[in-house]
Each structure stands twice: as C-alpha cells, then as structure tokens.
C-alpha cells in the first residue's frame, strides 16, 4: 500500500504531466520510449518508488525544477492545475500583424517547446499571460480584454484571470 507521501508525490507528477497536456502514452511518445507509460503511471499512483535520480530526470523531461515535483514544495501548494486560457489560433490570423506580432511570435515559441502544432487552439498558462503582459506593457487583465476584443479569447476567459 502506497504511503501518503508516495501518493502526494504521484499526484504532483500527474498534475505536472496534465498541465503540459500529456497523457501517459503521450509521455512515452514524446520521450521516444525513454519513459514508459506503465512506469510513469505506477509512479503517479504511488505503487512504485521513484529514485532521486529518476525524479531529477523526470523533472528535466518535464522542464520543471525538481522541487516542483515534490509535494507541498510548489508555489501552488495544491495538486490542481491552475486555470488556463485557450487562444483561438485560427482567429489570430485575422488580427492585424502589427498588433498580433508579439503574440504570434510567443505562440510559435510555445508550440515549438511543446511540440504542439495543431494550429487551432493553444492553452496559455498564467505565467505565459504574465510574460505576454510584460511584452505588451500592460496588466494581464487588460491584455485578456484586448485578446477578447481581437477574438482570440472567449469572453469566458475572464474567469481564469488571477487578481492583478
């Protein structure tokens, strides 16, 4: 029977994986077989002990600091992923280039990092929104309003906004 800590660690692993939009099989595919779905799943359930070395390698694979995988160590303190904003990439092409240029470049970078080129939508995390707000020299809430005006965000996106 898994310990409470093993279950909490597994929950953090699952949370990080799902925040990145990966299924267990997606992890196996993205890692080209380095991380087997059954092994990662057993870590997430707490059924299998993960060594410090394997934990560091998983953190590297996910592109997060090792501390983010440890229970209670991440800034959120919860295993629930933060709300995401979903950009409509098909609508982005309708926005004048001089207005959408920084967003289009940022989206391209995120797609490259994630290997996600579906071309229809892209989930933007809260930290991405903060970065984009700096690029546009505005607050995240004002930027979300601008994206809604441009049509690249649904007005429902306002509910995912953190308080400025």
C-alpha positions as CSV (number, residue, x, y, z in Angstrom):
1,X,0.0,0.0,0.0
2,X,1.5,3.4,-1.0
3,X,2.4,5.8,1.7
4,X,0.7,9.2,2.0
5,X,3.9,10.8,0.7
6,X,4.1,8.4,-2.3
7,X,0.5,9.3,-3.2
8,X,1.2,13.0,-2.8
9,X,4.3,12.8,-4.9
10,X,2.4,10.8,-7.5
11,X,-0.3,13.4,-7.5
12,X,2.3,16.2,-8.2
13,X,3.7,14.1,-11.0
14,X,0.3,13.6,-12.5
15,X,-0.5,17.3,-12.1
16,X,2.7,18.4,-13.9
17,X,2.0,15.9,-16.7
18,X,-1.6,17.0,-17.2
19,X,-0.7,20.7,-17.0
20,X,1.5,20.0,-20.0
21,X,-1.4,18.4,-21.8
22,X,0.3,14.9,-21.9
23,X,-1.3,11.6,-21.5
24,X,0.7,8.7,-20.1
25,X,1.1,7.4,-23.7
26,X,2.0,11.0,-24.7
27,X,4.9,10.9,-22.3
28,X,6.1,7.7,-23.8
29,X,5.8,9.0,-27.3
30,X,7.4,12.4,-26.5
31,X,10.3,10.7,-24.7
32,X,10.7,8.3,-27.6
33,X,10.2,5.4,-25.2
34,X,12.6,6.7,-22.5
35,X,9.7,6.9,-20.1
36,X,7.2,4.0,-20.4
37,X,3.6,4.8,-19.7
38,X,3.2,2.0,-17.3
39,X,6.2,3.1,-15.2
40,X,5.1,6.8,-15.1
41,X,1.6,5.6,-14.2
42,X,3.0,3.5,-11.4
43,X,5.0,6.5,-10.1
44,X,1.8,8.6,-10.2
45,X,-0.3,6.0,-8.3
46,X,2.5,5.7,-5.7
47,X,2.7,2.0,-6.5
48,X,6.4,2.2,-7.4
49,X,9.2,4.1,-5.6
50,X,11.0,6.7,-7.7
51,X,14.6,7.3,-7.0
52,X,16.1,10.7,-6.7
53,X,17.9,10.2,-9.9
54,X,14.7,9.2,-11.8
55,X,12.9,12.1,-10.2
56,X,15.6,14.5,-11.4
57,X,15.4,13.0,-14.9
58,X,11.6,13.3,-15.0
59,X,11.9,17.0,-13.9
60,X,14.3,17.6,-16.7
61,X,11.9,15.8,-19.1
62,X,9.0,18.0,-18.0
63,X,11.2,21.1,-18.0
64,X,10.5,22.0,-14.4
65,X,12.7,22.3,-11.3
66,X,12.8,19.1,-9.2
67,X,11.2,21.0,-6.3
68,X,8.0,21.4,-8.4
69,X,7.6,17.6,-8.3
70,X,7.8,17.4,-4.5
71,X,4.6,17.5,-2.5
72,X,3.9,20.9,-0.9
73,X,7.1,22.4,-2.4
74,X,5.5,24.0,-5.5
75,X,4.1,27.6,-5.3
76,X,0.5,26.4,-5.8
77,X,0.6,24.1,-2.8
78,X,-2.2,22.1,-4.4
79,X,-2.3,19.4,-7.0
80,X,-5.0,21.1,-9.1
81,X,-3.6,22.7,-12.2
82,X,-4.2,26.5,-12.4
83,X,-6.8,27.6,-14.9
84,X,-5.6,28.0,-18.5
85,X,-6.6,30.4,-21.2
86,X,-7.2,28.9,-24.6
87,X,-6.2,31.0,-27.6
88,X,-8.1,30.6,-30.8
89,X,-5.1,30.4,-33.3
90,X,-7.4,30.5,-36.3
91,X,-8.7,33.9,-35.2
92,X,-5.2,35.1,-34.5
93,X,-4.5,35.1,-38.2
94,X,-7.3,37.7,-38.6
95,X,-5.7,40.2,-36.3
96,X,-3.5,42.9,-38.0
97,X,0.1,41.8,-37.8
98,X,1.3,45.0,-36.1
99,X,-1.0,44.2,-33.2
100,X,-0.7,40.5,-33.1
101,X,3.0,40.2,-33.9
102,X,4.3,39.7,-30.3
103,X,1.6,37.2,-29.6
104,X,2.2,35.3,-32.8
105,X,5.9,35.0,-32.0
106,X,5.2,33.9,-28.5
107,X,2.7,31.3,-29.6
108,X,5.2,30.0,-32.1
109,X,7.8,29.6,-29.4
110,X,5.3,27.8,-27.1
111,X,4.3,25.5,-29.9
112,X,7.9,24.7,-30.6
113,X,8.7,24.0,-27.0
114,X,5.7,21.7,-26.6
115,X,5.8,20.1,-30.0
116,X,2.2,21.2,-30.3
117,X,1.3,22.3,-33.9
118,X,-2.4,21.6,-34.1
119,X,-2.9,25.1,-35.4
120,X,-6.4,25.5,-33.9
121,X,-6.0,26.3,-30.2
122,X,-3.2,26.8,-27.7
123,X,-3.5,26.7,-23.9
124,X,-1.7,29.6,-22.3
125,X,-0.7,29.3,-18.7
126,X,-0.9,32.0,-16.1
127,X,2.9,32.5,-16.3
128,X,2.6,32.9,-20.1
129,X,0.0,35.5,-19.6
130,X,2.2,37.5,-17.2
131,X,5.1,37.3,-19.7
132,X,2.9,38.5,-22.6
133,X,1.6,41.3,-20.4
134,X,5.2,42.5,-19.9
135,X,5.8,42.2,-23.6
136,X,2.7,44.3,-24.3
137,X,3.5,46.7,-21.5
138,X,0.1,46.2,-19.8
139,X,-1.5,44.2,-17.0
140,X,-2.7,40.6,-17.5
141,X,-6.4,41.6,-17.1
142,X,-6.1,44.5,-19.7
143,X,-4.3,42.1,-22.1
144,X,-7.0,39.5,-21.7
145,X,-9.6,42.1,-22.6
146,X,-7.6,43.1,-25.7
147,X,-7.4,39.4,-26.7
148,X,-11.2,39.1,-26.3
149,X,-11.7,42.2,-28.5
150,X,-9.4,40.7,-31.1
151,X,-11.4,37.5,-30.9
152,X,-8.6,35.2,-30.0
153,X,-10.1,34.6,-26.5
154,X,-13.6,33.7,-25.5
155,X,-15.1,36.2,-23.0
156,X,-15.3,33.3,-20.6
157,X,-11.6,33.6,-20.2
158,X,-12.1,36.4,-17.7
159,X,-13.0,33.8,-15.1
160,X,-9.5,32.3,-15.3
161,X,-7.8,35.6,-14.5
162,X,-5.9,35.9,-11.3
163,X,-6.3,39.2,-9.4
164,X,-3.8,41.8,-10.5
